[in-house]
Amino acid sequence: MDDDAIERFIDEAVPDDVSEEATERFRALRSSPPPEGNAAETTIDDLGIEPSGTLFYEFDMGDGWEHHVVCRETRPGSLDGPPRVVDERGEAPPPYPDEQ
């Protein structure tokens, strides 16, 4: 993600009440991202996200489906059930439209 894309994302998706420290951390992580992991095998606990922390997730590199996720709470055993979506913006694109 280049500097202009980072700033556009911050302007569009990051809430105004997010601290400047968190915004700078986001800029640093997007400029120099950590190694990629397998989303099917990675948990919030693996990422060390605390409640009210945020993460940026990009699905299907190349298509650019970007997600800004805010962790509201964590619970032991949360992998026993589906995740709970508490807010959405826009329509979800069809997954793999060429295969439908």
ZICORFEN-V317796 format. One record per pair of residues at least 4 apart in sequence whose C-alpha atoms are under 8 Angstrom apart, sorted by sequence separation. I is the first residue (numbers start at 1). J is the second residue. If there is no record, write none. Layout:
# ZICORFEN-V317796
i=(I & I)
j=(J & J)
This chain:
# ZICORFEN-V317796
i=(1 & 2 & 3 & 4 & 5 & 6 & 7 & 8 & 9 & 10 & 14 & 18 & 19 & 20 & 21 & 22 & 23 & 24 & 25 & 26 & 27 & 28 & 29 & 37 & 38 & 39 & 42 & 43 & 44 & 45 & 49 & 59 & 60 & 61 & 74 & 78 & 79 & 96 & 1 & 9 & 18 & 28 & 29 & 37 & 42 & 44 & 49 & 59 & 60 & 78 & 49 & 58 & 59 & 58 & 59 & 58 & 59 & 57 & 58 & 56 & 57 & 56 & 57 & 56 & 57 & 10 & 55 & 56 & 54 & 55 & 54 & 55 & 54 & 53 & 54 & 52 & 53 & 52 & 53 & 51 & 52 & 6 & 50 & 51 & 52 & 49 & 51 & 50 & 51 & 6 & 50 & 3 & 1 & 2 & 1 & 14 & 13)
j=(5 & 6 & 7 & 8 & 9 & 10 & 11 & 12 & 13 & 14 & 18 & 22 & 23 & 24 & 25 & 26 & 27 & 28 & 29 & 30 & 31 & 32 & 33 & 41 & 42 & 43 & 46 & 47 & 48 & 49 & 53 & 63 & 64 & 65 & 78 & 82 & 83 & 100 & 6 & 14 & 23 & 33 & 34 & 42 & 47 & 49 & 54 & 64 & 65 & 83 & 55 & 64 & 65 & 65 & 66 & 66 & 67 & 66 & 67 & 66 & 67 & 67 & 68 & 68 & 69 & 23 & 68 & 69 & 68 & 69 & 69 & 70 & 70 & 70 & 71 & 70 & 71 & 71 & 72 & 71 & 72 & 27 & 71 & 72 & 73 & 71 & 73 & 73 & 74 & 30 & 74 & 31 & 30 & 31 & 31 & 68 & 68)
